[in-house]
Amino acid sequence: MDGGYDLDALREAIKAECCAAFFGAGIGPALLEAVEADSMDADELIAEARRMGIDPDQYRI
């Protein structure tokens, strides 16, 4: 259940954070996570955002 989130915007925020980790700190797995974000369902996106310190409530619609 997505709870009224803009999942596309949340997905892009996760991907941007992953790319920043990859290019800024050279953390290889971060690039893989960015690719995996495309196949995550709503619950996975919300959980991943929270794990990364992104507040999913900023993406409520």
RAWO-V913218 format. One record per residue. N is the residue number from 1. PHI is phi in whole degrees, 0 to 359 (999 if undefined). D_LAST is the distance of its C-alpha to the last C-alpha in whole Angstrom. Layout:
BEGIN
{{N & PHI & D_LAST} {N & PHI & D_LAST}}
END
This chain:
BEGIN
{{1 & 999 & 14} {2 & 274 & 10} {3 & 63 & 9} {4 & 81 & 5} {5 & 266 & 5} {6 & 279 & 6} {7 & 294 & 10} {8 & 295 & 11} {9 & 293 & 11} {10 & 295 & 11} {11 & 300 & 14} {12 & 294 & 15} {13 & 295 & 15} {14 & 296 & 17} {15 & 296 & 20} {16 & 296 & 20} {17 & 296 & 21} {18 & 296 & 23} {19 & 294 & 25} {20 & 297 & 26} {21 & 294 & 27} {22 & 292 & 29} {23 & 284 & 31} {24 & 282 & 31} {25 & 240 & 32} {26 & 69 & 34} {27 & 275 & 32} {28 & 304 & 33} {29 & 300 & 30} {30 & 297 & 27} {31 & 293 & 28} {32 & 296 & 28} {33 & 298 & 25} {34 & 298 & 23} {35 & 291 & 24} {36 & 294 & 23} {37 & 301 & 20} {38 & 295 & 20} {39 & 255 & 21} {40 & 283 & 19} {41 & 276 & 17} {42 & 303 & 14} {43 & 297 & 16} {44 & 294 & 18} {45 & 298 & 15} {46 & 295 & 14} {47 & 296 & 18} {48 & 294 & 19} {49 & 301 & 16} {50 & 297 & 18} {51 & 299 & 21} {52 & 273 & 21} {53 & 86 & 20} {54 & 267 & 16} {55 & 278 & 14} {56 & 296 & 11} {57 & 294 & 9} {58 & 291 & 9} {59 & 250 & 6} {60 & 286 & 4} {61 & 242 & 0}}
END
